[in-house]
């Protein structure tokens, strides 16, 4: 991409709202230079330069880049080695809540290379008002996938986002915070240190130019970047109006893997996730391994099916198990009585009892058969 | 069905194991009279009557029926008005864990008519070692569907089963307990009163003749009856080796609706349910309404989609919302500053601010605009 185009994108990233679908569509079609030229000449009915034109004239994109550079911030645009090409999927999606299109560029802070770290990445998002259950599970999942070298993408918010970043950091894995404000700002302010840690080992990323403040609309815009950067999105807890459901919607629109962690049906922060699982074909995940399996090439992370403990009786034949079930726990019973309880023929039961005795499952005494490992009750003690 | 056939089925119900697929298949093909005749003549290589033949000769089916009648127990067979015809689906399923086929007959205790009460019915099953979460949800769901006139079918076990029956009883709805022992027995013994209540308003049902004891195999056999009697099965909590998963499997085999209630992924009793939701296409349900919708004719129980609260700002245009987001909470800011934060043109913002003031969202003062309903901080108080 030419320097002019890069500068024009810097200017537009400050002038317009991120993810304004009219702007992203125009830039995708004509390029940022042409769009800037057009806007710069815009005049109202009386021939006076419009407000937009005036603001565009007042911008200093080259200075912006220089000041950003001094703060360790770079502006990555399509065509750069670091640009994640999968963001182009956003140009093929319809707008959602008035936002859409690929970002004009991304402001990036941190030592990692963006395209490299998102190559294998998963978004872990959810409610700010999360429960300890939710933050616990989010942290576990993030740590698990980070240990496997998968980057955890999230939004640095309170609750699930914070737990996801922390889980990845604790596992010394890469993590990316995508903000709805300039990457030089800490939002929420309480996460200043968290964002500094994220920038050290991973990246802090935003569509918004340095200095820009977060707004609700910018969060909606940011959510589409979180979803599109990642191979899949895991929603851990999300109440019915949670922004995480917006991220989930973007994951579906961009054909990413959408995953949800269930929780108690009595817990409001799990309601939105259950809706995703019911109505959006989100995949139910319960642990990091499930997530890895879903975002990895087929077969490379297949897990063994979950099995309960193997019990000694598992290897018994059906008949032997049936007879064993009919043997009393404590008070011995004759073989005929066992046969009646089991509903099996006498000779069958007698043969089975001998096999079970050889296997150590039952013991025989003068009064008949009882389970091994059980003792007669103390005749002087209380009734069992 | 002839009296002979009924008596032959009584005899076989005492002689064989319930759900023995060899027996159920033979009876389905030849009828119980022919099977009894064949077994009665069976002799071993030396010409001596086999054990089975001897036991068959010792039975007294007519006496069995009479004794049962005196205890308020009847034996319902195919062809009876009370016989639920949908049980025939079991004859079209492959065996599972060595059990299969339609019951030869059902021993029934209670005043309700079996076919009538199962016409609209749902099984609610789960772990004996349930959590208070699980029993709470099971009880809620059972009460909700029972209030709508849907019969709750379960197994009278501790935990989820008990909660399901109680929920239905509390809602004065019909409920059916399907036992793995004779309907004259209370298993578990602690549920003697519960079973008595169930029989008063609903039914206690079993394949096993009065007096028979429960065994593990009989529980497996019983589970297929629970699943096949109902239009659908809801699994509330089930550890990986829970018998409720066997019931779930039978629900799938008989093409009933299989439903699962999710829970915390950290809770072992929810693990089995999550596996069902992941691998068996069980439908995720979170409340009684979900269950009613799934087991009712299309459209008759459709619920409104879950929505969050409606907020006053919901009806604002996108631009107005964008401007509102940029208005400071406490310290007033001039319109130009709001415009810069919002990233919108000045005239747009000024017009929006006036609309927002008229709507009561913002207030204007000499120093500019701030959100309505917020007050200036007390200058003498601590910093906010």
Contacts between the chains, C-beta under 8 A, distances in Angstrom:
chain1	res1	chain2	res2	distance
A	15	B	343	7.5
A	16	B	343	6.7
A	17	B	322	7.3
A	17	B	343	4.9
A	17	B	344	7.7
A	50	B	345	7.3
A	51	B	345	3.9
A	51	B	346	5.1
A	51	B	347	6.1
A	51	B	348	7.8
A	52	B	345	5.7
A	55	B	345	7.4
A	98	B	318	5.0
A	133	B	264	5.7
A	133	B	266	6.9
A	136	B	266	7.2
A	137	B	265	5.9
A	137	B	266	6.9
A	212	B	343	7.6
A	213	B	326	7.6
A	213	B	341	5.3
A	215	B	322	6.6
A	215	B	325	3.9
A	215	B	326	5.9
A	215	B	341	7.2
A	215	B	342	6.8
A	216	B	321	6.8
A	216	B	322	7.9
A	216	B	325	4.7
A	217	B	318	7.4
A	217	B	321	7.0
A	217	B	322	5.0
A	217	B	325	6.4
A	239	B	308	7.0
A	240	B	306	5.6
A	240	B	307	6.6
A	240	B	308	4.1
A	241	B	308	3.6
A	241	B	309	7.5
A	261	B	265	6.0
A	262	B	262	3.3
A	262	B	263	7.0
A	262	B	264	8.0
A	262	B	265	6.5
A	262	B	270	7.8
A	262	B	274	6.5
A	262	B	277	7.5
A	262	B	284	7.4
A	263	B	262	7.0
A	263	B	263	7.4
A	263	B	264	5.8
A	263	B	265	7.6
A	264	B	133	5.7
A	264	B	262	8.0
A	264	B	263	5.8
A	264	B	264	5.8
A	265	B	137	5.9
A	265	B	261	6.0
A	265	B	262	6.6
A	265	B	263	7.6
A	265	B	286	3.9
A	265	B	287	6.8
A	266	B	133	6.8
A	266	B	136	7.2
A	266	B	137	6.9
A	270	B	262	7.8
A	271	B	286	7.6
A	271	B	306	6.7
A	274	B	262	6.5
A	274	B	284	6.1
A	274	B	286	5.1
A	275	B	306	5.8
A	277	B	262	7.4
A	277	B	277	7.3
A	277	B	284	4.9
A	278	B	283	7.5
A	278	B	284	5.1
A	278	B	286	7.9
A	278	B	290	7.7
A	283	B	278	7.5
A	284	B	262	7.4
A	284	B	274	6.2
A	284	B	277	4.9
A	284	B	278	5.1
A	284	B	284	7.6
A	286	B	265	3.9
A	286	B	271	7.6
A	286	B	274	5.1
A	286	B	278	7.9
A	287	B	265	6.8
A	290	B	278	7.7
A	306	B	240	5.7
A	306	B	271	6.8
A	306	B	275	5.9
A	307	B	240	6.7
A	308	B	239	7.1
A	308	B	240	4.1
A	308	B	241	3.6
A	309	B	241	7.6
A	318	B	98	5.0
A	318	B	217	7.4
A	321	B	216	6.8
A	321	B	217	7.1
A	322	B	17	7.4
A	322	B	215	6.6
A	322	B	216	7.8
A	322	B	217	5.0
A	325	B	215	4.0
A	325	B	216	4.7
A	325	B	217	6.5
A	326	B	213	7.8
A	326	B	215	6.0
A	341	B	213	5.4
A	341	B	215	7.2
A	342	B	215	6.8
A	343	B	15	7.6
A	343	B	16	6.8
A	343	B	17	5.0
A	343	B	212	7.7
A	344	B	17	7.7
A	345	B	50	7.4
A	345	B	51	3.9
A	345	B	52	5.8
A	345	B	55	7.5
A	346	B	51	5.2
A	347	B	51	6.2
A	348	B	51	8.0
